[in-house]
């Protein structure tokens, strides 16, 4: 749930650092901090640029490469016995 590279911000890292900086936060405060970060769109743009996702009429779909990666990630989650996101 955490990325090793310091130039990337994982949602988990963002949540922990925001709570550490601001103290107690409500769920809506946490959601606002994540949305304000903009890393979701950065990651989506990266996926578009590398060809894992494509946009058609304002909707995003996986390319064949994206499907392979998603299948591999699902397999890894299954092998490790972890639920989604864990």
N, C-alpha and C positions, 0 to 999 in steps of 0.2 A: 504494500500500500504506500510505500515511500520510494521515491526515485533516488538513486545513488548520485546522479549528476547534480551538481549544485546550480547549474543554470536552468534546470527544470523545476517547476513547482508542482508537487502532487496535491490533490485536494486534501489529503490527510495532513500533509505538512502545513498547508495554508490554514486549515482549521486550528491545528495545535498552536501555531505561531500567533494567530489572531486572538485566540483565547488567552494565551500567555501575555500578550501585549495589553489587552483591554479588560481582562478579568472575566467575570461571568457574562455570558452572552445567551440570548434567546435563540431558538432555532431560526427565526426570521433574520436575526442579526448575522448568524453564520451563513445563511443562504445569500444574504446581501453581500457579504464579504467575498464569497466565492464568485458571484456574478460580476462584482466590480473588478475582480482581478483580471478577467478577460482571457484566462488561460484556456478555457474551453474553446473559444474561437481560434486561438493560436494553434491548439492541437488539431482542430478540424481543418484549418488551412494547411497545416503540415501533412495531414492525411490526404488532402486533395492534391497537394504538390507532389507527393511521392507516388500517387496513383493507387492508393488503397481504397479511396472513396471518390465518387464522382457525383456531381449535382445535375439533376435533370428537373427542370421546371420547379426549382425551389425546394426540391426534396433530395436527400442524400441516400445513395445506395452503395453497397460494397462492390468493388470490382472483383475480378477473379483473384487477384493478389490479396485483396482485403478479406475475401472469403477464406482463403488458405490460412491467413494469419488468425482470423477469428476462430477457425476450427482448431488450430494449434493451441490457442489460448484456452479454449474450452476443454481440450484434452488435458492440458497441464493442470487446470483447476480440478478436473475430475481425478487425475492421478494423485494429486496432492491432498485430495479430500477436502478442499476448501470451497466455500460458497462463493458466489459472485462477489468480486471486490475484496476478497480476503486472501 
